[in-house]
Amino acid sequence: MKFYLLNSIDWRRIMKITLSQLIIALILTGMSYAENIKAQAVLNRPINITIDNSSLGNALRQIEKNANVKFVYSRNIIQSDQEVSVFANDEKLETILSKLLKPLGVSYEVISDRIVLSKAPVPGNDPVDRTLSSSEVQVVITGKVTSADGGAMPGVSVKLKGTTGGATSDSNGKYTINVPSTDGVLIFTYIGFTSKEVIINGRTLVNVQLDEVSKALSEVVVVGYGTMKKADLTGAVGTVNSEDLNKTTSTNLGQAIQGRMSGVQVTQTSGQPGAGADIKVRGVGSVKSGNSPLVLVDGFVGSTNDLDADDVESITVLKDASAAAIYGSRAANGVLLITTKKGRAGKSNVEFKSEYGWQSLSKKPNYLTGPEWAERQNEARKFNGNAPFWVGTQAPETITQWTDWSDYVFSTAPIQDYHIGINGGNDKTKYAVGVGYINQKGTIIGTDFNRANVRVNLQQELSKSIRAGVNMSYIRSGYETTITAFSSSQPAALNGITAAPPTIPAYNPDGFPGAPRPGFPGEAFITNTTWKTPSIANDILDNFTRTNRTFGNLFAEADILQGLKYKLVLNGSVSNNFNEEWTSKWAIYSPTDLNHTTPLAEGPPASLRNISRESYVWEIQNLLTYDRVFGKHSINALLGFSAEKGDGYEFEATKSGFPNNDLRAIGAGNIPGTIAGGFVSPYSLISQFARINYSYNNRYLFQANVRRDGSSVFAPGRQYGVYPSFSAGWRISEESFMKNQKVISNLKIRGSWGQLGNANIPAYSWISTIDVTGGAVFGNPQTRQPAYFPTQMSNDKVKWETTTTTDMGIEIGFFKDRLSFEADFYDKRTTDMLLDATIPYSGGFTAGPVANIGEVQNKGWELMVKYQDRSGDFNYSGSFNLSHNKNVLLDLGGVKPIRDKPLRSDEGLPLYAYWGYEAMGIWNSKAEADANPHMTGDRGGMVRFKDLNGDGLLSDADKTFIGSYMPKYVYGFNFDFSWKGIDLSVLFQGEKDKDMLVESVFGGNGEGENNNVDRYYWDNRAKLDANGVVVTGTTPAAGAVKGDMIWSSFLIQDASYLRIKNMQLGYTFSKRLTAPLKIQSLRLYLNATNLITCTDFIGYDPEMKPSESNGAYSRGGVDAYPVAKSITVGARLVF
């Protein structure tokens, strides 16, 4: 198969693009040099001064008065008695200092309003720090170094700026250093904390507080291909840092960010060990092209399943078009930027984490006991005119032993997680290494997941202007299971809980799975069902999946001229996946058939299926960045080019007819099955992109992005799309009229508009597909002959989906940002939506072409409120986020509504809306049913439906919108407290106004005569008198709900919920105890996940993502592995 895009790339063209970037860079560097804004403002102050043959010290004092500055210097280094002369009339301070100091060999550095003087380096020599001589040491400076929480910090490096040597703080954080005088600057440095420079200013006691790096980093946000100050952002962005990630226990990064930012809905789709999370940013905008955000790990396409949370520094979510437009065609659903931990200069430190805990169901349905189930079966049979089974000596009240199939399927399961991180380096070489291992047993028997991962980040300074590095990860994971959680075609765990009679044992005395007893007709039905008992399901399967993935990047960066950098990045990943699915031959026998001669039911011969997949992706990025400040003007620009290609292969083989259940090699099967193979999903993408950020006087902000993408999934001539965005912001709090008030510390309004693309469709969907596996019968004699025929119509006019987003936002900080408020209002519209068009079968195709039809709107608002403060040793903070999104399908381009069982996508409705009859409770009697519009066979105790159009009939015309699985509100709030060494973090998370349709199958809500049901439907069931009139009850009578697929609001449940998503209590031992043991930090903690859930949902878990149709509705509430709650204990040790 040809790759219409990358195979035609003219690499000379790429070189032209690179050359163009260099030419632009040379133009940019023609601008004048400048210092940062604050320092330049000092140097721009106009001065009038006349100094004639006076001492340098006197000249400096006069300048101090005229320019309102303070000079700091050592008289042992700077000779202040030198005779100087200088004359200036309204000249800049910078000019005067150059005239005055340069001839004397003195250099200077501006720190706030202070100017630090030092000896200028001798030309030709490197400006290295020097060692103080004994004659220079005259003053002793003492002090104490503490952290933000007031704790003493041992091991902090202290030195006088411009010199080598120095001192180190002791176990109490105290230090002593000898310096020439009480002038000069002290530098305090410590791993994991921001370095601080402190002017001595005549003092002999200097106490210092250092801030952790993570707090400093919170003011810097990772954006596309770079970083920005949070204050300079004009787009909608959310961030979670490593400190927050450490407050939760999770095998998946998606789960770790749940409830922590507005506009992002994270659903824990399954409780299966190692399962991922479903992430949606600002709603659902597409039917065919997917709705998951683009995930980038250190700038390369990845997954939230690919990383250990302990290797992650931060996660940034780009929510609007202005923030995400730099990623163009793949950013329509938002972007997750995951940044891993990098090495830092300083002494190496090692961090070890060990965690062990237990998991159990977060919510368990309340199914009937054995006697109750038998009583229900009797009632159901009577309702349907059949004789009851459980009578006489077998009456329900005589049943004293039964099997709780939920207890058989579910158990408390252990989870353990370990990680070692090593971080360190020097000014030229920095490294970070992470090694992790997790083992998670499932709450469903026979399920087990394990993952080992290694990550290495290395950065090397090759010269003053050239840097290089490598970020590499290797992941090996495996999932094993002896039972299927849900299946519509074979025995499975969750189906079996409701399908199996609780009156039979899990296993007979001979070790075979339990079976119906002779003379117990109420149990006999199980031999004729598909799902059998969970014990049969547990004896059938033996499956495992093994995945190996290596991914990472190499990069080199060079400083071309001041402010101008070029970066080359080579990204790549290789994945190998092997899946083995073994299904044993099974049989069940009557408890009296001790010789196992006559099976009551049996399965097909044993079969084995092997699937091997391999895929790879590579990418090259050329990035040119320019970052300069010119007085009040700040410019940051990016110009880039990238080329990406992905491909993969798959091979599948199936055999059956194995001689026994022990020989499980594919070659041992005697009956060949499927043999298939081919491409997985080949694609290629080339892109050019640019961005410019402009700031004037740190008040007026502007950003513009543009990206041009070309994708191989479209036909030639339709492969390219251009995606622009613009945004602006006004920092009102920086205006002069805001300076005198003390309440508002930050006030910014911002707005953005932009367009993004979406091309997440199978490669070459514009070409007609051909069936090569079928055939046709013809000839004489009539035999099947190989035949190929087209199945889906082609459409070479198909093009990109386009998502246009408008966003308005406001950010307010009060009382030095102790209280902060952020709100966004957005309108996100997807046009030219990609869908499978419908055509008549007379066209000769079984499926219509992929076409651009339809428009979807997501409109809503987001709110985030934070508060943080401290009182002595007590620190506390809290935050609340709330998001509201309204989804509506605006246009279908003349195509008929999209129907899929209870789901309907039509103009004016949300995507995948529930569509059916409106239930009106239950019929009181047959007479009442006969007197009103009703379904055939309706009588007392059955569900009643509304005649919506009043025509006296129940038909499709009476069906209406009955709900949506999309929540109207998603929210979260968390609290953090710490006092001395004790800390507590609590995170609440929830969804409001969310529906879930639970199909009437597999029991649960009352379907059929034989299935078990939730106690709610049993306790509230309708009870009828001898005349068939309902005496009491609000839910259908036993046996009244049929498996006839009548979709109605009776099947709709309120799936809103609020849960304590995570709670962690920890204690950090005093450094006074750990420092003598060479331990930097020791923390013990207790963590709980999904601890308490408040909901009216009847079933396992309201957060579930069912298997049916995009996870929009459930098959009996048993088609998703239930979510678990966990309690873990852990320790973090840094040394």
VEXTORNU-415869 format. One record per residue (C-alpha): residue in one letter; x, y, z. Coordinates in steps of 0.5 Angstrom, whole numbers, plus 500, padded with zeros to 3 digits. Each point is the difference from the previous one (the first is absolute). Layout:
aXYZ;...
# end
This chain:
m500500500;k503507498;f501505505;y497506496;l503505505;l507499502;n502496494;s500506496;i504505505;d505504497;w505500505;r504506496;r493503502;i501499507;m507503500;k497506497;i495501506;t506499504;l504505497;s494505500;q500499507;l507502501;i499506495;i494502505;a505499506;l505505497;i495505499;l498500507;t507500503;g500507497;m497503505;s503503506;y502497507;a497501506;e500497507;n493498504;i495505501;k501502507;a507501500;q500504493;a495504504;v505502505;l505501495;n496505496;r499505505;p502507498;i506503504;n503507501;i507500503;t507503501;i506497503;d506503499;n507497503;s496496506;s500493503;l497495497;g496499506;n498507500;a497499493;l496494502;r497503505;q498506496;i497495495;e496497505;k497506502;n498502493;a498493497;n497498507;v504493500;k505497504;f507498499;v502493503;y508498500;s506498504;r505505501;n505495500;i498498493;i498507497;q505506502;s495506502;d506505501;q501500492;e500507497;v494501495;s497505496;v493500496;f495505497;a493498498;n494504498;d494496500;e503494498;k498493501;l503496506;e503495496;t504505496;i503503506;l502493503;s503498494;k504507500;l502499507;l501493502;k503497493;p507504500;l501497507;g499493498;v493499505;s494497497;y493500503;e494496501;v493503501;i496496506;s493504501;d502507502;r507498502;i506500496;v506495501;l507502498;s505495499;k507499497;a499499492;p503494497;v507501497;p499499492;g502493498;n498497506;d494496503;p496504505;v500495505;d499500508;r506502504;t503497507;l500505505;s507501503;s501500508;s501508500;e494501497;v495497505;q498505505;v493499502;v496494502;i493499498;t495495503;g493498499;k495495499;v497497494;t492498500;s495497496;a493503498;d497496506;g505503505;g504493500;a508500501;m504499494;p506496500;g505499495;v499507496;s506503497;v502507501;k505504497;l502507498;k498502493;g507500496;t504496504;t501492501;g499496507;g495502505;a496497505;t495495501;s494500505;d500495506;s494495502;n497506503;g500504494;k505505503;y506502496;t507505501;i504503494;n506504500;v500506495;p504506499;s495505502;t492501501;d499502493;g499495495;v495495498;l499493503;i498494496;f496495503;t498493496;y497493501;i498495496;g492500499;f500507502;t501507496;s506503501;k500507504;e505506499;v500505507;i503506500;i504501507;n499507501;g504501506;r497494504;t504495504;l493496501;v497497493;n494496501;v497497493;q494496498;l501495494;d494499496;e499493496;v501499493;s493497499;k497507503;a504504495;l498496494;s493501501;e501507498;v503497493;v495496496;v502495494;v497502494;g501497493;y507499498;g502505506;t499503506;m496507503;k499504506;k493498502;a499508501;d501500492;l495495498;t495502496;g497493499;a496495504;v505496503;g499495506;t506497504;v502495505;n507499503;s504494503;e498502507;d492499499;l502494496;n503497506;k494501504;t496494497;t501493498;s499498493;t503495495;n498506494;l501507500;g493502497;q497497507;a505505504;i498506497;q492498500;g497506504;r506505500;m498505495;s494503496;g498498493;v503493500;q495494502;v504494502;t497493500;q503494503;t497495495;s501494503;g503497507;q504495496;p507500502;g504504496;a494503497;g501507497;a495506500;d496504495;i501507500;k496505497;v502508499;r494504499;g495495498;v499496494;g500503493;s501494495;v496493498;k505497496;s507503502;g501499507;n499505506;s507498504;p505506501;l507499497;v505498505;l507502499;v505497505;d506505500;g498503493;f498493497;v494496499;g499495505;s495498505;t498501508;n501493500;d507500498;l503503507;d501500507;a497506504;d506500504;d504502493;v496506499;e501507501;s494503498;i494499495;t497506496;v493500497;l499504494;k493502500;d498505494;a503501493;s505506502;a503495505;a500494495;a500503493;i508499500;y498492499;g495501495;s496494497;r501496506;a498505505;a492501499;n499496507;g505503504;v507499501;l504496506;l507502501;i504496505;t507502502;t504495503;k505501506;k507503498;g507500503;r502506504;a507503502;g502498507;k501494504;s497494498;n494497504;v496494500;e493499501;f496494502;k493498500;s497494503;e492499500;y496494502;g492500500;w494496499;q494501495;s493499501;l493501496;s499508501;k492498499;k497493500;p493499498;n495497505;y498493496;l495495503;t501495505;g499492498;p493500503;e498507498;w502498493;a496494500;e494504502;r501505495;q500494495;n494497502;e496507500;a503501493;r497494497;k493501503;f500507497;n502497493;g494494502;n505495501;a501495506;p505502506;f506495501;w502501507;v494497504;g499495505;t507497503;q503505495;a496506502;p505506501;e500500507;t503493500;i506503497;t506501505;q506499496;w501504493;t506503497;d501508500;w503500493;s502507501;d505498506;y502494495;v502505494;f503506505;s505500505;t505505503;a506501496;p507502501;i504506497;q507502500;d504505497;y508502501;h504505497;i507503500;g502506497;i507503500;n501507498;g507505500;g505503496;n504506499;d500506496;k502496494;t497493501;k493499503;y496493500;a494497503;v499493500;g493496502;v499493501;g493497502;y496494501;i492499502;n497494501;q492500500;k495494502;g493501497;t494500505;i497495495;i503493501;g506498495;t502507498;d507503501;f504506497;n507501500;r505506497;a507501501;n503507497;v506503499;r501508498;v507503499;n501508499;l507503498;q502507499;q507502498;e503507498;l505498495;s502508500;k497506502;s496501494;i498492499;r496495504;a498493498;g496495504;v496494500;n493498503;m499492499;s494496503;y499492500;i494497503;r498493500;s493498503;g496494500;y493498502;e497493501;t493497501;t497494501;i493503500;t496505495;a497506504;f494500495;s498497494;s494499495;s502494497;q503495505;p501499508;a502506504;a501503507;l495505500;n495497496;g500494504;i499503507;t492502497;a499494496;a503494504;p495498505;p502501507;t498493503;i505496496;p507500503;a506503497;y503493499;n498493501;p504496505;d503496494;g503507498;f496501494;p496507500;g494500503;a494497496;p492500501;r498494504;p495495498;g493501502;f501508501;p497503494;g501507502;e507499499;a500496493;f500506496;i507502501;t502494495;n497504494;t502507501;t507503497;w503502507;k499495504;t504501507;p506504502;s503493502;i500498493;a502506497;n506500505;d502493498;i500502492;l505505499;d507501500;n502506497;f506505500;t502506497;r508503500;t502507497;n507502499;r501508498;t506504500;f499507498;g504507501;n504505496;l507503499;f501507500;a505506498;e499507501;a505506498;d500507502;i501504493;l500507503;q497503506;g493498501;l500495494;k500493501;y500494495;k498493502;l500494497;v495494503;l500493497;n494496503;g498493500;s497494503;v499492498;s495496503;n499492501;n493497502;f499493501;n493497502;e499493501;e492498501;w499492502;t493498501;s500493503;k494495499;w496499505;a494496503;i495500506;y497494503;s495498505;p502499507;t498493499;d503499494;l507498504;n503496493;h499506496;t496497495;t495504498;p501508499;l494504502;a504506496;e507500496;g504505496;p503499493;p507497500;a506504503;s503506496;l506504500;r500507496;n507504500;i501507498;s506504499;r501507498;e505505499;s500507498;y505506500;v500507500;w505505498;e501508500;i505505498;q499507503;n504506498;l498506505;l503507499;t498505506;y501507502;d500503507;r502507501;v498506504;f500508497;g499505506;k492499501;h499495494;s501492501;i500496494;n500492500;a500497493;l500493497;l500497493;g500492499;f500495495;s498492502;a499494496;e497494503;k499493498;g497494503;d498493498;g499493503;y499492498;e495495503;f500493500;e494495502;a500493501;t494495503;k500493500;s495495504;g500493501;f505499505;p501493503;n499502507;n500507504;d507499502;l504501494;r499507498;a505501494;i497503493;g503494497;a496495504;g493502497;n497495495;i495505497;p503506496;g496506502;t501508498;i507502497;a500507499;g505506499;g502507498;f501507501;v498503507;s499507498;p505503495;y500508500;s505506499;l499507502;i504506498;s499507503;q503507500;f498504506;a502507503;r498504507;i501507502;n499503507;y501507501;s499504507;y500508501;n502502507;n498494503;r493502499;y497499493;l501493497;f499497493;q501493497;a499497493;n501493498;v500497493;r501493498;r500496493;d499493500;g500495495;s497493501;s500493496;v493498502;f497505495;a500499493;p506504496;g497508499;r497499507;q505498504;y502507503;g497505505;v502506503;y498502507;p501507503;s498503507;f501507504;s499502507;a501506504;g500502507;w500506505;r504500507;i496505503;s503499506;e507503497;e496507499;s502506504;f493501502;m501493504;k506501504;n497504506;q495495502;k502493504;v494496498;i501497493;s507498499;n498497493;l495501495;k500498493;i495499494;r502496494;g496498494;s502495494;w497498493;g503494496;q499494496;l503493500;g499494496;n498492501;a502495496;n500494504;i497495495;p503494497;a505501495;y498500493;s492501502;w499503493;i502494496;s494495499;t502494505;i500493496;d498493504;v505495498;t498495505;g493498497;g498496493;a495499495;v496493498;f500499493;g502495494;n499493499;p500497504;q498505505;t506502505;r502506504;q505504496;p505505502;a497507499;y501507502;f495506501;p500507502;t496501507;q501507502;m499506494;s506504499;n500508501;d506503498;k497507502;v500498508;k504506504;w502502507;e495501505;t501507503;t499502507;t499508501;t500502508;t499507503;d502501507;m500506505;g503499507;i501504506;e505499505;i500504507;g505499506;f498503507;f505502506;k506498497;d497494496;r498497506;l493499497;s500499493;f494500495;e500498492;a494499496;d499498492;f495501495;y500496494;d497498493;k503494497;r497498493;t502494496;t498501492;d501495494;m499494505;l502494497;l495494500;d498494496;a495503495;t494495499;i498498493;p495495498;y502492499;s498501492;g507504500;g504494500;f503501506;t499498507;a503506503;g500508498;p506504499;v503504506;a498507499;n500507503;i493501503;g497503506;e502505505;v501499508;q500506505;n503499507;k498507504;g502501508;w503503505;e506498505;l501503507;m506499505;v501503507;k506499504;y502502507;q507499504;d503503506;r504498507;s499502507;g507498503;d501493499;f494498497;n499501493;y493499496;s497501493;g494498496;s498500493;f493499497;n499499492;l493499496;s499499493;h494501496;n499497493;k494500495;n501495494;v495501494;l500497493;l499507496;d499497493;l501493497;g500503492;g494497498;v502493502;k495495504;p500500508;i506495502;r496494504;d504495504;k495496504;p498505506;l505506497;r498505496;s504506497;d496505497;e499507499;g499504506;l502494505;p506498503;l505495497;y497493501;a494502504;y496495503;w493499496;g494497502;y493499503;e499505506;a498495506;m494502505;g501495505;i496493500;w493498498;n496499506;s495494496;k499498493;a494504500;e503506501;a505498494;d495498495;a496507502;n507504497;p505499495;h504494502;m505495497;t497493498;g499496506;d501505505;r497499507;g500502507;g507500503;m504502493;v503506498;r495505497;f503505495;k497507498;d496501493;l504507499;n496502494;g493498502;d498496494;g498494504;l506495498;l507499503;s505500494;d506503498;a497507499;d499500508;k508499501;t504506503;f506502503;i501497507;g507501502;s507501499;y506497502;m504506500;p500504507;k498507500;y505501506;v506498502;y504502506;g505499505;f503503507;n506498504;f502503506;d508499503;f502501507;s507500503;w502501507;k508499502;g501493497;i493498499;d496501494;l493498497;s497500493;v493499498;l497500493;f493500498;q497499493;g494499497;e495501494;k493502500;d494500496;k502493496;d496495498;m502492498;l495496496;v500493503;e497495495;s495495503;v505494499;f504495505;g495502505;g502505505;n494505499;g495494499;e500497493;g498493500;e498494504;n506497502;n505506501;n502503507;v499507501;d502506504;r496500507;y497507498;y496497494;w498494505;d498504506;n496505496;r497495495;a492500498;k496495504;l494498497;d493497503;a497494497;n496505495;g507502497;v499507503;v506503503;v500501508;t506503502;g507502496;t503505495;t505495496;p497495495;a498493503;a505494500;g500498493;a496506497;v507503497;k501496493;g506500496;d497503494;m504506499;i495505502;w504506501;s497505505;s502505506;f498494504;l507497499;i503507501;q504501507;d503506503;a507499500;s502506503;y505499506;l505503505;r506497503;i506500504;k505499494;n506500504;m502502507;q507499503;l503501507;g507501501;y506501505;t507503498;f505498505;s504506503;k507502496;r503500507;l499492500;t501499493;a506504499;p505496504;l498494496;k502504494;i492499498;q498507497;s492498501;l496494502;r492500500;l495495502;y493500497;l493497500;n497501493;a492498498;t497500493;n493500499;l499500507;i492502500;t495501495;c494503500;t495499495;d493497498;f502496495;i498493500;g506495498;y507500501;d503507498;p497506497;e507502497;m500493496;k501501492;p496494498;s502496493;e494502496;s500506495;n506504502;g498499507;a494503500;y495495503;s501494504;r498492499;g497499506;g505504504;v504494500;d505502494;a505503503;y506498505;p497503506;v505506503;a503498507;k502504506;s507499503;i503501507;t508501499;v506501505;g506503497;a507503502;r504505496;l507501502;v505505497;f508500501;
# end
